[in-house]
Every structure is written in structure tokens, then in C-alpha cells.
Amino acid sequence: MIPASRAACEALDARDPLAFARARFAPPPGVTYLDGNSLGVLPRATAARLADTVEREWGRGLIGSWNAAGWIEAPARVGRLIAPLVGADPEGVIAADTTSANLFKLAAAALELRPERGLVLCDAAEFPTDLYILQGLARFVGREVEVRALPQAELGPALDAGEAALLVLSHVNYVRGDVRDMAAWTARAHAAGALALWDLSHSTGCVPVELGASGADFATGCGYKYLNGGPGAPAFLYVAPRWRDRAGSPLSGWMGHAAPFAFEGGYRPGEGMARWLCGTPPVLGLAALEEGVRTFEGVDLAAVAAKSRALSELFLHRVDALAPGAFAMDAPPAAERGGHVVLGHPHAYALVQALIEAGVVGDFRRPDLLRFGFAAPYLTFAEVWDAAALLARVLEDGRWREPRFAVRAAVT
Ligand SMILES: *Cc1c(COP(=O)(O)O)cnc(C)c1O
């Protein structure tokens, strides 16, 4: 199954069912981009869309564009485009704020729905912003709330004890890349009387997500990773239909009001997902996000997941063949993997920097991990074949030892 030659890779690329999607992107020439899990590449349509939004809609349309250009509709419109990618009903998703802010809003709402319980369970290996946000939220709830971050193996038993109000989990872990069984964890939370809030940042646009079918209560995820919405793109959030009229945002800003332009003195939550908006929508960011999400038109996420796993398998296999034993490899089995893998090496940071200079972009995650993402819509097997060879060469020729590669930048 793993292609055994570069020619075999080219043959796979020639009959790639996702090849049509590649034309929707404009990666810089000469670069193999294995970091689409951190910041997706620029879609071809985005620059013209942004120019039009700025010059025509803003420049000439001015404030009238809130109505005439559908700016006010953008959070719901983009939400409707994201909904099928996460298995939600069309009205179940809205684009707003950041993943961090949405986690705050949703976790606060969940705690309101479980007033008799104060325990929030999460994975100790969770992306830190989730932990920080929950810790910050605990200070404001006005009653005793404990955030307990546990190793994955201890989460289930802790949940089964029946004391938790809420389980917060990433669908795909940002380091290890393992996919959690959303339906099973959600059912386990519900059986224990808890609600389940999913962070979809590393799974949306990379593996199929079934929010509706899995019974998930709440979810949020990133717009700038596999959705290709651009740096700092708005995030999105989801609330299960059964909670939509009962749960509400603690950030009860005017854009989530039932009638923002009635300028009433008291807050009344808006209909459906509109109540999760806080302030004025970021129109430029939403325009870019809309183009990013539109790159998924006609794209089958099962095919994306299958190709992405085949690409990461190829990469691991080739690195292991060309540099046997050089890297610690502990990836989950392909079938339980999201879109990225990590390799351990004591000089991971310098290696990543040297590799980027050589034309293959990955990233570094502490303490000693090289992380590589395999965004299936725009990568080829041949590129990944070459990228593995380049990593082996960079390691072997020792160029990564140059002191400049050890200088840590603000963003790693
Ligand atoms: C990328 C990521 C985030 C980022 O949150 P922002 O508020 O957009 O910075 C949050 N959670 C997870 C799991 C992520 O991977």
C-alpha cells in the first residue's frame, strides 16, 4: 500500500481523486508545506475576494455594505458552509471570535446547565489555551469550580465517577495526532451526567466529524488551520439542537441580542446560533474564511482523511528507511490518526529550521518534537517522498548545527 518508489508516488498522484482541489491553492513555488495544520495555505480566490471586499464593498459601498453586501449575514453564512464539514445541521454553526473565546462562552454555558456540579475534566495533554481558558473561567463562575486535567488513561474512570459537569476534549490532539472517538466519549460523558465540549481545531477539514450523529453538546474549532481562512481567521462554534434555546453566552454583547438595532436596555438572546455572537463581526476575516472554506466544495472528507493518512504513512516509512533509528516515532496507527505526526529528536528545533530553509516547512513543538502536517487537498505523494529524503539529508549533512538554526523565534 505504501508506494515503494518515486514513480509509484507519481502514479498515485495521477489518479488522486482530490487532484481537482489542488488547483484551488497557491502555495509558493519550491516549497513543500507540511504545516497546514497550523496555518493553511492561501487559496487562489482569497486575494481577489479581499480586494473586492476592501475596494468595492468598503471603499465605495461604505456603511451601506452591512446590508447591501451581506456583511451582517457573514457569520451565519460562513457557518452554513462549515456545518457540513463537521456533521452539523445547516443552522447549527456560526463563525465568531477565536477558538479560545468560544471555549470560554461554551464552557460557561455548560456549567450553567449543570448548576449542581462544579467539576470540569480535560486532558492534561490538551492544547494549553483550553486549559488556560477553563482555569480563567473557574475564577468567574461564582461557585466552586474545579478544572482537573488528567492523563488520557485516567479521564474515563474520572468521568465514570459521575461528578463532572463537563468534559472538554480535542477531537484530534495537537501533538500526538490521535483521533478520539467522539460518539463513544460523548456517550460516556452523558451516561455520567456530564456534557461534552469538543475542540475541533485539528480535525475540521482533515477528518470527517459527526457532531450531530455523535450527540456532542458543544464544539468550537479554528478557521485558520485546515480551513485555510488565513492568519487569525475567525473560529466557529456549534451547539446541539436540544440546547439551542436553553444555553446562552456569558459574553452577552449586542450582536447576540434578539434585536441589536432596537437598542433596548436589557439583553434578550437572539434566535438559534446568533446569540453566540458578541460584538461586530470581523468582515475582512470572514471574507477570507469564506474563501478558505469554499476550497472544500465537492471535497469528500473521507477521501481527505484517507489520503492524509497515506501521506503521513509514506513520510514515516521513508524517514525510517533513510535515517533508521534517528527519530523517535510513536505515531498512533494510521486509522486512528488525524492529519499530522511528530518525530522526536534532541535537536528538533534546529532541524526544523534547517529543513524550512531547504524548502520543507514543518514546525517544532516542545520539548523535542518535529511536527509535520499532511493537508491532503494540496499535497502530492511525490512531494512527500522528496520531503522525507530532504529531512534525512539535512540530518546527515549536519547543516542544522549552524548556530543560526538554534535561535528561537517568537513563534515556533
Ligand atoms: C490551534 C488551536 C487553538 C487555537 O485557539 P485560538 O484561540 O484560535 O488561538 C485552540 N485549541 C486547539 C486544540 C488548537 O489546536
The ligand as an SDF file (V2000), in Angstrom:
LIG
                    3D

 15 15  0  0  0  0  0  0  0  0999 V2000
   -4.9150   25.9930   17.2840 C   0  0  0  0  0  0  0  0  0  0  0  0
   -5.7220   25.5750   18.4710 C   0  0  0  0  0  0  0  0  0  0  0  0
   -6.3790   26.5270   19.2530 C   0  0  0  0  0  0  0  0  0  0  0  0
   -6.1730   27.9930   18.9510 C   0  0  0  0  0  0  0  0  0  0  0  0
   -7.0360   28.8360   19.5820 O   0  0  0  0  0  0  0  0  0  0  0  0
   -7.0520   30.3700   19.1600 P   0  0  0  0  0  0  0  0  0  0  0  0
   -7.9630   30.9650   20.1320 O   0  0  0  0  0  0  0  0  0  0  0  0
   -7.5150   30.4340   17.7390 O   0  0  0  0  0  0  0  0  0  0  0  0
   -5.6590   30.8970   19.2450 O   0  0  0  0  0  0  0  0  0  0  0  0
   -7.1710   26.0820   20.2980 C   0  0  0  0  0  0  0  0  0  0  0  0
   -7.2820   24.7560   20.5740 N   0  0  0  0  0  0  0  0  0  0  0  0
   -6.6510   23.8240   19.8360 C   0  0  0  0  0  0  0  0  0  0  0  0
   -6.8120   22.3840   20.1540 C   0  0  0  0  0  0  0  0  0  0  0  0
   -5.8390   24.2060   18.7750 C   0  0  0  0  0  0  0  0  0  0  0  0
   -5.1930   23.2930   18.0580 O   0  0  0  0  0  0  0  0  0  0  0  0
  1  2  1  0
  2  3  1  0
  2 14  2  0
  3  4  1  0
  3 10  2  0
  4  5  1  0
  5  6  1  0
  6  7  2  0
  6  8  1  0
  6  9  1  0
 10 11  1  0
 11 12  2  0
 12 13  1  0
 12 14  1  0
 14 15  1  0
M  END
$$$$
